[in-house]
C-alpha cells in the first residue's frame, strides 16, 4: 500500500556486499582491549583508524564514506542482524532477501516493493539490477525487474544488421512472447520477461547517449556498477530501485591483504557516485543502502575470520540523518552468540524505515510485521 | 531420412540431457542401436576414444601458459561439443554444479583444471570415492580454506559445506557435527605450488600433515571414535540423507527442475516415487552413480520429461553449436566460448558461490534472456559464414564422414526434400533443431509469418537465394522462442 504522504520520487540504491563483510574491521571498536585480544592477526592498528568517537572509528580504507559521515550524510546501523542467525551464506542471504527466517520464500522484499510502486508494470525500469543474475530480493510474481549485464550493448536481436529485418524479427518475437492463457507458470514468466526486455531496452538505450560527466570512476566492478546506476538515474527513466552487488567478502583466509582492497573500491565508488549525482544536481532524492548477509566471527582464525552473526549496514545520501544508530554489539564473551557478535537491531526495522520513510510505502506486509524504525532521514 | 529402430525425438532428448545435444545425421548413424544400447554406451565412456588434446594445444598456445583461465573455460566448452564421451563431460559439469569451486579465489588454473579432470575420471563411480577424491582435491581445499583448518584452531568452512552442500543437506546434522567433522579434517591440506610465472605449470598435490591433525576423540552423527577425514566421508556416504540429497540433485539436473536446493529440507521432491527408487539403488549399490543413472535414463519419468527443464547457459550454447556446426575445430573464435556462457550467467570454473548456480527458472531474467536470444539468433545468422566453417571442418576431418550439422546442411535438406510449403518447412526446421515442441500460439505466429511470402522456391538462383534467407529467418525465429529455452 502506498501511504498518503508517499507521492515522492525517491530512489533507493542497494549495494549488496556478498560473502559477509567484516563489520568489526570496517567500523572498528579501536579502544576496546578485547578487540586487540581477539584479533591478533587481522585487527586494524590504531594508526589506520579514523576515530568517530573515543571508542569507534572508521577503517581508513573507507575514508570516502567517513568524509560523507563528517558531512552528516552517512548513517551507520550497528549490530544489524536477526535472531538465530544462520551462518550459511546462502540461507542468511535468503533471509535478508525475503525477510522470512523460518521458511524458504520465493518473493523478495524489493520485488514486493516494486509490485506496490508499479502494480501494472507500466515501467519495466522501475527496478534495475546491474550484474549478471537477478538476486532473490528483486523477485516476485507479476513483477518485472530489468537486469543489465552490459549497459552499452543491451537490446534484443542486435546482431541482425539490416534494420527492416531486425524490426520484423522483434515484431515476431513480441507476438510469440505475448503471454497466453494456460501455458504454465514458467512459460508465462518467460513470456513476460521477453516482452519487458524489448520495452526496457528501448528506454535504456537513451542512458549512455545522454550521459556526460567529469567524474572518473575506478576500474573495478563496483565502480562500473555504480557508474551504470548514475547513468540510468541521470537519464530520468523513472527508476525507483537500483540493485548492485560487490563480491569477495568471504574472508576466511588472507583477510589482511584482501579486505582493504574491497573496502577501498567500495568506498571510493560510493564517494564518486554521490559526487557525480551532485555535479548533475540529482543527488537529493537518492539514498544508498550498503548491507551484507552477516558479520564475521569475533576471534580471528590466524589468517581471516569465519562466518559470524551481527554485522552492520550503511545508509548514505544528502537527506540522510548521519550518525550512529542502534548499538555496537558488546565484544565481551559473555555477550556473544556462539562466538559471534549478537545482533542489537533487526534488519527488518531498517527495511521498514527505508520503505516507510524514504519510499513512502507501508512496510508491514513486506517485512512481515512491525519493527522498530530509526530516525534515518532529515 | 534413414529408417531406424530409434525414436528420434526420444534419442534427441537423451542426448540433450545425458550429453550436449545431437544432430539428425548423428542419430541416423545410430540406426542399428536400441535406446537401451545408447544408454549403456553413454554409461561406458571408456569405450570411446578420448578427445585429441594435441590439436587444441597446437592451435591454442595459451593452454600451455596456464596463468590465464579464460582459455581453459573455452577448452571445457569445446570438449563438451566435440567429445565422443558426452556423459563423462556432462557428469563433470554435474559435479561442478554441486562441488562449485571458483578459480576466482586461487587464480591457480592448473589446480582448477585438475579438479575437473578428477570429475571426468570418477564422475560415474560411487559417492564414497567421489567425496574422498574431493576431500583430497587441492582446488577445493583452498577454496574452502581447509589449508587453514589446524589442530586447535579449526576452520569450519569445508566441514560445513561438506555436510550442507555436498552430501546430506541442511537439517540432517547439527552445528556440533560440523565442528567435529572440521576437527577430523585438520591436517588435510595441499603442497604449496610453485609460482605459475614463469615455468611452474603444475597443479598442486594433496598433503596430509599428521602433526597438524587433531587425533582426539570425536562424535560425529552419533558415532564416536578417533575419526580422521576418511572416516567422516565413510559415515557420510552411507547416510540415507546423502542418498536422497544426491538423488534429488541427479533428478534436478537430468530430469526436471526441482525447487532451489536451500528449500529441500522443507519442500518435498516433485516426484517422490522416483527419488525413493533412486535412493534404494543408492543404498543397494554403495552409492553407485552409474547404476542410479542407468535406472534414471531407462525410466518412464525420464522419457516423459522432454522440454521440462530450462536449459542452463552451457546446455543452450553447446546445443546450438552442435546444430550450427561451428567450433568443430579450435579456430580463432575458440575464445568466444567462455564469454558466451559467462554473459548468460554461467562462467564455468567461476561459479558465483560455493552454492553453485541457481538453476531452472532462475537462469532467466531480462538480462540473460537478452543474451540467450541474441546468441541463438546470431548462431544461425549467416549461411556464408557457416558454409565456410562447415566445409573447412570437412577438409580437416581426415576423410571421416562428417556427422555434424551446420546451417548449410539444414538448408540443403530442406531443398532436397522439397519442404517448401510453410507448414512442412516449419515442421522440418523444428525436427532439425532437435524435435522441438511448440505451442499452438507459437505455431500460428510462425506460420503466419511464413505465409506472408508463400511457399519457398528454388527454381532460379535468385529464388534459391531468397528461399535460403527465409529458411535462416525461420530458424532464427524458432531459436528465439520461449520453447527453445527448454531442453
Interface residues (C-beta under 8 A of the other chain):
Chain A: X18 X19 X87 X88 X89 X90 X91 X94 X103 X104 X124 X129 X132 X133 X134 X144 X145 X146 X147 X148 X149 X150 X154 X155 X156 X157 X158 X159 X160 X165 X169 X172 X173 X175 X176 X177 X178 X180 X183 X186 X187 X189 X190 X191 X193 X194 X196 X197 X200 X201 X247 X248 X252 X253 X301 X302 X303 X304 X306 X307 X338
Chain B: X104 X144 X145 X147 X148 X150 X153 X155 X156 X157 X160 X164 X170 X175 X257 X259 X260 X262 X263 X266 X267 X310 X342 X343 X344 X345 X352 X353 X354 X355 X358 X360 X361 X362 X364 X365 X366 X367 X368 X369 X370 X371 X373 X374 X377 X378 X381 X439 X441 X442 X445 X446 X449 X473 X476 X477 X480 X481 X482 X485
